[in-house]
């Protein structure tokens, strides 16, 4: 059971679910509506995580991925396949509990993630599912409360930039291993350092758009300005580290740090900051 839990990509699954629950509550959904949204998102995240590790089992084994439960032999590949199928079946009715408009948005978002796992991951448009799925998640929350009202442009654009940046940051630690096994998505073509640089730039842009959105472009609040400054400082620290690491240790030092998933966690912190801004503006979604 522990191996199966590790194969679902627990960190992003839990993080995205918490974000969805917080957004649903802040947007004015009832307790039942909030729980329904959280259940749907969790089922979708489990589907995507298990599907990814099931598909990549042979590639992970060839690359010697010690961080992958299936490659380590902690769980059978067939178990991940069955779990992904079961979670996928549960995702559909759980999503539709929020209404057919919202449910369709979430189901399409999950389908995009599965398409990424199956094919798009190895192409130059590997960012496309993230670019589209993150705004669809915001739409899922919004349409679940107001079936005919899509989120405002700043929320959709900010989510799209955040999703693209998260893709680059998430993939950066493994670009060398992925490229060695034939994966040639956008992060593998950019390389680890440039992927992180672009990820930070996109996430800072996302924070700016979300933080200054909802008609407050001329008068941002203290909380919004605080988050913007923190994200900018985080981005500057990342850029400085990238420059210093490149000058005194080369790509190998960078890969050693990235291999500890440090940059993925930085991406999660920035994502949490952006979601915090969305939560503050929840009633505007």
C-alpha positions in Angstrom: 0.0 0.0 0.0 2.8 2.4 0.8 4.4 1.8 -2.6 1.1 2.5 -4.3 0.7 5.7 -2.4 4.1 6.8 -3.5 3.3 6.0 -7.1 0.4 8.5 -7.2 2.7 11.5 -7.0 1.5 12.4 -3.5 3.0 15.9 -3.2 1.2 17.5 -6.2 -1.9 15.4 -5.6 -2.3 16.7 -2.0 -1.2 20.3 -2.9 -3.6 20.6 -5.9 -6.5 19.2 -3.8 -5.9 21.6 -0.9 -5.7 24.5 -3.4 -9.0 23.4 -5.0 -10.7 23.1 -1.6 -9.5 26.5 -0.5 -10.6 28.1 -3.7 -14.0 26.4 -3.6 -14.6 27.6 0.0 -13.4 31.1 -0.8 -15.6 31.4 -3.9 -18.7 30.9 -1.7 -19.5 27.2 -2.3 -21.4 25.4 0.4 -19.7 22.8 2.6 -21.1 20.0 0.4 -20.0 21.8 -2.8 -16.5 22.3 -1.4 -16.2 18.7 -0.4 -17.5 17.6 -3.8 -14.9 19.7 -5.5 -12.1 18.4 -3.3 -13.2 14.8 -3.9 -13.3 15.3 -7.7 -9.9 16.9 -7.8 -8.3 14.3 -5.6 -9.6 11.5 -7.7 -8.4 13.3 -10.9 -4.9 13.8 -9.4 -4.7 10.1 -8.3 -5.7 9.1 -11.8 -3.0 11.2 -13.5 -0.3 10.2 -11.0 -0.9 6.4 -11.2 -1.3 6.6 -15.0 2.0 8.4 -15.3 4.0 5.9 -13.3 2.2 2.9 -15.0 3.1 4.3 -18.4 6.7 5.2 -17.5 7.6 2.0 -15.6 10.0 0.6 -18.2 11.6 4.0 -18.8 12.0 4.7 -15.1 13.6 1.2 -14.6 16.1 1.8 -17.5 17.0 5.2 -16.1 17.5 3.7 -12.6 15.0 6.0 -11.0 15.3 5.2 -7.3 12.5 7.7 -6.5 9.9 5.7 -8.4 8.1 2.9 -6.4 7.4 0.7 -9.5 11.0 1.0 -10.7 12.2 0.0 -7.1 9.9 -3.0 -7.0 7.8 -1.6 -4.2 4.6 -2.0 -6.1 3.6 -4.0 -9.2 3.0 -2.1 -12.4 -0.4 -3.9 -12.7 -1.5 -2.5 -9.4 -0.9 1.1 -10.6 -2.8 0.3 -13.7 -5.9 -0.9 -11.8 -5.7 2.0 -9.4 -5.5 4.5 -12.2 -8.5 3.0 -13.9 -10.6 2.9 -10.7 -9.7 6.5 -9.8 -10.5 7.6 -13.4 -13.9 6.0 -13.1 -14.6 7.8 -9.9 -13.5 11.1 -11.3 -16.4 11.4 -13.7 -19.3 11.2 -11.3 -17.5 13.2 -8.6 -16.8 15.9 -11.1 -20.4 16.0 -12.3 -21.6 16.6 -8.7 -20.6 20.2 -9.3 -22.9 20.4 -12.3 -22.4 19.4 -15.9 -20.6 22.6 -17.0 -18.1 22.5 -14.1 -17.8 18.7 -14.3 -17.0 18.9 -18.0 -14.3 21.5 -17.4 -12.6 19.2 -14.8 -13.0 16.0 -16.9 -11.4 17.8 -19.9 -8.5 19.0 -17.6 -7.9 15.4 -16.4 -8.1 14.2 -20.0 -5.4 16.7 -21.0 -3.1 15.5 -18.2 -3.6 11.9 -19.4 -2.8 13.0 -23.0 0.4 14.6 -21.6 1.4 11.3 -20.0 0.6 9.2 -23.0 2.1 11.4 -25.8 2.5 15.1 -25.4 5.2 14.8 -22.7 7.7 13.8 -25.4 6.8 16.7 -27.8 7.8 20.3 -28.1 4.2 21.2 -27.0 4.5 19.4 -23.7 3.5 22.6 -22.0 0.1 22.7 -23.7 -1.9 20.5 -21.2 -0.6 22.6 -18.3 -1.4 25.8 -20.1 -5.0 24.7 -20.6 -5.7 22.5 -17.6 -4.8 25.0 -14.9 -7.4 27.6 -16.2 -9.9 24.7 -16.5 -9.4 23.9 -12.8 -10.2 27.5 -11.9 -13.3 27.3 -14.2 -14.3 24.1 -12.5 -14.4 26.0 -9.2 -16.2 29.0 -10.6 -18.8 27.2 -12.7 -19.7 25.0 -9.8 -21.1 28.0 -8.1 -22.2 30.0 -11.1 -22.9 27.6 -14.0 -23.1 30.3 -16.6 -20.2 32.5 -15.3 -16.7 31.8 -16.4 -13.8 33.2 -14.2 -12.4 36.6 -15.1 -9.7 36.9 -17.6 -7.0 37.7 -15.1 -7.7 34.5 -13.2 -7.6 32.4 -16.4 -4.4 34.0 -17.7 -2.7 33.9 -14.3 -3.5 30.2 -14.0 -2.3 29.5 -17.6 1.1 31.1 -16.8 1.3 29.3 -13.5 0.6 26.0 -15.1 3.3 26.4 -17.8 5.8 27.5 -15.2 4.9 24.6 -13.0 5.5 22.2 -15.9 9.0 23.6 -16.5 10.0 23.6 -12.8 8.6 20.1 -12.3 10.4 18.6 -15.2 13.7 20.4 -14.7 15.2 17.9 -12.2 14.8 15.0 -14.6 15.6 16.5 -18.0 18.8 14.5 -18.4 17.3 11.1 -17.5 14.2 11.9 -19.6 16.3 12.9 -22.6 18.3 9.7 -22.3 15.2 7.6 -22.6 13.8 9.5 -25.6 11.6 12.1 -24.0 12.1 15.4 -25.9 9.5 17.7 -24.5 10.0 21.5 -24.1 12.0 21.2 -20.8 14.4 18.6 -22.2 15.0 20.9 -25.2 15.6 23.9 -23.0 17.8 22.1 -20.4 17.5 22.3 -16.6 18.9 25.9 -16.1 16.8 27.6 -18.8 13.7 25.6 -17.7 14.0 27.0 -14.2 14.7 30.5 -15.5 11.6 30.5 -17.6 9.6 28.8 -14.9 10.5 31.6 -12.4 9.7 34.3 -15.0 6.3 32.8 -15.8 5.4 32.4 -12.2 6.3 35.9 -11.3 4.2 37.1 -14.2 1.4 35.0 -13.0 1.7 36.4 -9.5 1.6 39.9 -10.9 -1.5 39.3 -13.0 -3.4 37.6 -10.2 -2.2 40.0 -7.5 -3.2 43.1 -9.5 -6.3 41.7 -11.0 -10.0 42.0 -10.2 -10.2 45.7 -10.9 -7.4 46.6 -8.3 -4.7 47.4 -10.9 -4.3 51.0 -9.5 -4.7 50.2 -5.8 -3.3 46.8 -4.8 -3.8 45.9 -1.1 -1.0 45.4 1.5 -1.5 41.6 1.3 -1.2 41.6 -2.5 2.0 43.7 -2.4 3.5 41.5 0.3 3.0 38.4 -1.7 4.4 40.1 -4.9 7.5 41.1 -3.0 8.0 37.7 -1.5 7.7 36.0 -4.9 10.1 38.5 -6.5 12.7 37.8 -3.8 12.2 34.1 -4.3 12.7 34.4 -8.0 15.8 36.6 -7.6 17.3 34.0 -5.2 16.7 31.3 -7.8 18.3 33.2 -10.5 21.4 34.0 -8.4 21.7 30.4 -7.5 21.5 29.4 -11.1 24.2 31.8 -12.1 26.5 30.9 -9.2 25.9 27.2 -9.7 26.7 27.4 -13.4 29.9 29.3 -12.8 31.5 27.1 -10.2 30.2 23.7 -10.7 28.5 23.4 -14.1 25.6 21.3 -15.0 26.5 18.5 -12.7 26.1 20.6 -9.6 22.8 21.9 -10.8 21.5 18.4 -11.5 22.6 17.3 -8.0 20.5 20.0 -6.4 17.6 19.7 -8.8 17.7 15.9 -8.3 16.6 16.5 -4.7 13.4 18.0 -6.1 14.3 21.4 -4.6 13.0 23.3 -7.5 9.7 21.4 -7.6 9.1 22.5 -4.0 10.0 26.1 -4.9 7.4 25.9 -7.7 4.8 24.6 -5.2 5.6 27.5 -2.8 5.0 30.0 -5.6 1.9 28.2 -6.6 0.6 28.3 -3.0 1.3 32.1 -3.0 -0.7 32.5 -6.2 -3.5 30.4 -4.9 -3.5 32.5 -1.7 -4.1 35.5 -3.9 -6.9 33.8 -5.7 -8.4 32.8 -2.3 -8.3 36.4 -1.2 -10.2 37.3 -4.4 -12.4 34.2 -4.1 -15.8 35.9 -4.5 -14.6 37.5 -7.8 -14.1 34.1 -9.4 
